[in-house]
Amino acid sequence: MDRQQVVLHMNHGMGDNSYAHNSIVQQKKVMREAKGIVEESMMRLYTIIPIHCFKVADLGCSSGPNALQLVSNVIDIVDTTTCNLNLKPPIFQFFLNDLFGNDFNSIFKSLPQFSEIIEEKKGHKCGACFINATPGTFYKSLFPNNFLHFVHSSFSLHWLSQAPKELGNEENVHLTSTTPPAMHEAYLEQFQKDFKLFLKLRSQELVPKGGMVLTLIGRDKSQKTHDIRTAWSLIGTTLNDMVLENLIEAIKLESFDLPLYNPTIEEAKEVIEDEGSFTLQRLESVILDWSTNIKEAVDDDNNNNLDLNTKAEFTTKFIRAALEPLLKAKFGEEIMDELFVRYKNKIVQLIMGVKILEFPTLIISLIKKV
Ligand SMILES: C[S@@+](CC[C@H](N)C(=O)[O-])C[C@H]1O[C@@H](n2cnc3c(N)ncnc32)[C@H](O)[C@@H]1O
């Protein structure tokens, strides 16, 4: 089995560096933006397909509060839709997917409390709800053909199945402004290959006219601001500094590249059209400030007054929660604290220099062609 499928996961548990504690931007901002689009997709489904048991998959669910957010949103939306259309509520079957190393146990442990909350909110009005785990890569088949009504994936599809092979990207771990064009091309080709395969597999698993809503971190063609790739490349600069101080072996850095790609709207659209199984309903881009503070994410307050240190700390934790397991597997646990102290200092300098650090999140809504 591909090593990445075992090593890649977000930081487990509920600790200070866990994904559960450092994924508020995704939950509060992206899922909220996407909820209207999910709602639109469900309303459409309900008016065209009679559904007794509503089968929904969330691909790349991770762990922590975000893992059950889609389940909660779908139950809410379907409840309102069936009430409005005067239909009987369906039975729900949810499939939570992620790679094998994901902290599925912490999701399972939170299920009793989650069910209580749903029961309190919906009472007898809500149909029975079965929640299943489906471990495995979404770049392989996960379900039988013509099985699912709706597929969702939030903040996961910018993860490639692997970094392009034989990059020769010795000092960097991702694309930077000085990376040769051939490497940009290799990353783009890997994204095109992976995303096309993902679409083909999902088109087999969805029923005809089934819906799919995807969100992923993209990039702006004009490159006006520092986007998320600056955050990836600063990991490379930090690791490189540590190589120069003999804290890390150079050979380890030479053979490490992040398996991430952030497409533009145009690149994503081209793959969808080329693959051909889906009709594109929506393709939007929402700009997120990635140095935003938890309070801002929760309250929507203006975050301009927050001090540099707080912004840098927030950004560092958000990146650490996502990248630490991969970095730990390659460079060892003992250097992780030092790596992220240095990384945070680089983020402070970056924020001082540019003030705005934002990235576009692509929201894509698709319908399987008949
Ligand atoms: C940033 S988290 C997003 C979690 C959650 N959906 C959210 O919106 O907060 C990305 C998740 O995608 C998962 N992932 C990455 N590549 C994957 C693959 N090939 N198959 C399944 N899950 C994958 C990672 O393990 C991780 O849990």
The ligand as an SDF file (V2000), in Angstrom:
LIG
                    3D

 27 29  0  0  0  0  0  0  0  0999 V2000
   -8.0000   19.6160    5.9020 C   0  0  0  0  0  0  0  0  0  0  0  0
   -8.7770   18.1070    6.2200 S   0  0  0  0  0  0  0  0  0  0  0  0
  -10.4770   18.5080    5.9220 C   0  0  0  0  0  0  0  0  0  0  0  0
  -11.3850   17.8830    6.9250 C   0  0  0  0  0  0  0  0  0  0  0  0
  -12.8370   18.3300    6.8970 C   0  0  0  0  0  0  0  0  0  0  0  0
  -13.4950   17.8550    5.7000 N   0  0  0  0  0  0  0  0  0  0  0  0
  -12.9700   19.8250    7.0280 C   0  0  0  0  0  0  0  0  0  0  0  0
  -13.5790   20.4580    6.1500 O   0  0  0  0  0  0  0  0  0  0  0  0
  -12.5100   20.3750    8.0300 O   0  0  0  0  0  0  0  0  0  0  0  0
   -8.3670   17.1300    4.8040 C   0  0  0  0  0  0  0  0  0  0  0  0
   -8.6800   15.6610    5.0010 C   0  0  0  0  0  0  0  0  0  0  0  0
   -8.5810   14.9850    3.7380 O   0  0  0  0  0  0  0  0  0  0  0  0
   -8.0390   13.7230    3.9810 C   0  0  0  0  0  0  0  0  0  0  0  0
   -7.5040   13.1690    2.7360 N   0  0  0  0  0  0  0  0  0  0  0  0
   -6.4450   13.6060    2.0190 C   0  0  0  0  0  0  0  0  0  0  0  0
   -6.2420   12.8270    0.9600 N   0  0  0  0  0  0  0  0  0  0  0  0
   -7.2160   11.8730    0.9920 C   0  0  0  0  0  0  0  0  0  0  0  0
   -7.5490   10.7680    0.1500 C   0  0  0  0  0  0  0  0  0  0  0  0
   -6.8220   10.4810   -0.9210 N   0  0  0  0  0  0  0  0  0  0  0  0
   -8.6110   10.0110    0.4850 N   0  0  0  0  0  0  0  0  0  0  0  0
   -9.3660   10.2790    1.5810 C   0  0  0  0  0  0  0  0  0  0  0  0
   -9.0940   11.3280    2.4180 N   0  0  0  0  0  0  0  0  0  0  0  0
   -8.0310   12.1130    2.1260 C   0  0  0  0  0  0  0  0  0  0  0  0
   -6.9620   13.9910    5.0310 C   0  0  0  0  0  0  0  0  0  0  0  0
   -6.5680   12.8110    5.6990 O   0  0  0  0  0  0  0  0  0  0  0  0
   -7.6860   14.9850    5.9330 C   0  0  0  0  0  0  0  0  0  0  0  0
   -8.3330   14.3730    6.9940 O   0  0  0  0  0  0  0  0  0  0  0  0
  1  2  1  0
  2  3  1  0
  2 10  1  0
  3  4  1  0
  4  5  1  0
  5  6  1  0
  5  7  1  0
  7  8  2  0
  7  9  1  0
 10 11  1  0
 11 12  1  0
 11 26  1  0
 12 13  1  0
 13 14  1  0
 13 24  1  0
 14 15  1  0
 14 23  1  0
 15 16  2  0
 16 17  1  0
 17 18  1  0
 17 23  2  0
 18 19  1  0
 18 20  2  0
 20 21  1  0
 21 22  2  0
 22 23  1  0
 24 25  1  0
 24 26  1  0
 26 27  1  0
M  CHG  2   2   1   9  -1
M  END
$$$$
